[in-house]
Amino acid sequence: MSTPAETLEALLRRQHPEQTDPPPFDPADTPAEPPPLFVTWFAEATEAGQPEPHTLSLATVDPENSPDVRTVTLRGADARGWRVATRSDSRKGHHLAATPKAALGFYWPARARPIRIRGPVVPASPEESRADLHARSTGALAAALTGHQSAPLAALDELADASRAAWRTAEADPERDVPQWTVYIVAATEVEFWQSDPARRHLRLAYRRPSPDTDTWTKHLLWP
């Protein structure tokens, strides 16, 4: 195994936040609820050229309360919450069945803006999950049909054979149902918007509500 020209520690010391002027953000001029502000920031990240702004980190805990995290894609956001999707028999599906709570993390360097979200999780209706699956690409349907996510893989040939079979099915029957495919709604009780600042005077605006059953949010600033 080759040795890198620099140690990891040296490489890390050379990393610095991009020193750009922060975009305008006045916490006093923000909506009473977080979803509209999220949509605004998402649109601004897209306009700024942020690659794949719909990707996020999804954190769950397993039945032994050990944390886990992975990168997924956002399927939507509205007053109900933020939506992600996976097979219910995947590792994260098992986690959410055992402990229906999650945290989401977005980071958009093009605008120097992270967003943190957490709250209880509820599955969407089978009809909504089915509609989500069939709004995706043929490749996404093939991946959902392949299944076995996170299970041990004996050989790459096994994956190739299963994937080819799933692609044939997806192309021949684009309306094929995958009953395990599930949209999960993170019904946020906490949402934090972070605007980074080169002088390290970061602006942090936190929204909170006692439960998803109430539409009343409070918001306040946090120390960076």
N, C-alpha and C positions, 0 to 999 in steps of 0.2 A: 504494500500500500504506500503510495507516494506521500511525502510530507509537504504540506502547504508552505509556500514561501514565508508566510507570516503566521504566527500563532493566532488562535481565536481571540485571545485577550488583546493582542495588538490590533487586529481587525476591528474589534468592538470599540476600542479607544478612538479609532478614526471615524466612527459614525457620529454624525451630528444631525439634529433636526434641521430640515430645510428652513432657511431664514427668509421667509417671505412675509410681506405685510398681511396681517390677518384680514379676512373679509369683514365687512361691517356686521356687527351683531350687537343689538341692544336688548339685553334680557328684559327690560321694562316694556319693550314693544313686542311681546310674544303672546300667542293665543292662550286661552284658559286651559286647553287640553293639549297633550303632546302630539297626537297624530298629524294635525295640520302643519306643525313645525317640522316634523319628520319628513313629510312630503316636500316641503320647501327646501330643506337641506339636501334631500335626495336629488331633486331637480337641479339644484345648484352644483352638486358634485358631478352630475352627469354633464352639465354644460361646461364644467371646468376640465372635462376630459378624463375624469377618474375611471380607470379600467375596472370593469365588473363591479360597479357600486352595489349590485344586488347580492354580493357574497357577504357572508357574516359568519361569526363563530357562534356555535350553539353549544352551551354547556349544560350537562345533565349530571345526575348522580346515579350510580348503580345500586342494586339492592343492599350492598354492604356500605352504602353512603360514601363510596370513593368517587371523586369527581372525574368527569371525562369531558372532552371538548373536541369538536370537529368543525370543518368548514362546510356550510350548506348554502343554498340560495333562498332568497326571500320570495315567497309566493304571493304576498299581498299584505296590506295593513289598512285597518279601518278602525272604527270605534270599538269593535270587538277585541282587537288586538293584532299582533303580528303573526303571520302565517308561514310555516315551513311544512315540508312534506317528506315522507319516507315510508317504507314498508313497516307495518306494525310489528313484523317479526325480525326487524333489524335490531342491532344492539341498542341504538338510541330509542327505538320503539319499545323495547323491553324496559329500558330505564324509565321512560315516561309513563309506562303502565304501572311500574312499581312506585315511582315518586313523581307525580304529575306537576312538576315545577321545573322551570328552566331559566337560563340567563342568555341573552343575546349580546353580541358585541360587533359593532360596525366600526370601520376605520377608513376615512377618506382623506389620504394625504394631500390630494389635489386642493382641498380646502382646509387642511389641518384640523379636521373635525372627527373625533370619535363620538359614538353614541352607545350608551349602556342601557339595557332593558332587562327587567326580570319580573317574574310573576307566575301564577299557576297556569297550567296547561290543560286544555280540553280538546278532544278530537272533534273535528267538524263532522257534518253529516256524511253518510256514504255517498249521497248525491253530489255534494260539493267536492269530495275527494275524487270521485269518478270524473267530474268535469275538469278538475285540475290535471289529472293524469292525461286526459285526451286533448288538453290544450297544449301539451308539451310536444317535443319533437319525436320522430320515429325512434331515434336512438334512445331517448329517455324511456319510451315505452318498452323497448327491447331490454334496457337495463333493469326496469322494474320486473319484467317477465323472467329475467335470468335468476333473480333472487339470490339466496344464500349469503346476503351481505354480512361481512365480518366473520363468516364461518371459515374454518381452516381450509386451505386450498392445497390439494395434493400435488398438482402439476399444472403448468400453464396450458397444456393441451386440453385439460378438462375445462378450463375457463373458455378457451377458444371454441370448443365444440358447443358448449352451452350458449355462448353468445351468438354464434352463427344460427343456431336453432331459434333463439329468441328473436333475432333480426328477421328471419324468414316469417315467423308468426306475426310480428309487428307490421311488416310490409303487406302481408296477405290479409290481415284482419286488424286494421288500425283502430277499430272500436273494441278490441278485446279487453275485457275487464280484468283487473288485478285486485281481488277483494282485499288484499293486505295493504294496498296503497292508501295512506291516510294523511290528510291534512291536519296539522296540529296548530291550534290557536294559542299563542302566548298572551293571555289576558293580563297585560302588564299592570302592576301596582306601583312600579318605580321605573322612571325613565329619566336618564341624565344626558343632557347635551353639553358637550365640552368644546369650546373654541380655544385652540392653542394660540399662544402669544410668544413671539421671539424673546421678549423680556421676562418670560416665565410668569407673567401675570395672567394665567389662563382663566377664562371665564367658564364657570360650571353652573349650569341651571338644572335643578332637580325638580321633577314633578313626582308627586306621591298621592296615593289614595288608599284608604283602608282596605278595600276589596274591589274586585271587578264588578260587584253588584251596585256600586255607586258611580255616578257620573261626575261627582264633585272631586276635582283635583286641587291640591295645594301646590305651590311652587316657591322655591327659595334658592338663593345662591349658596354655593359651597366654597370653602377655601381650596385653592389649588394644591 
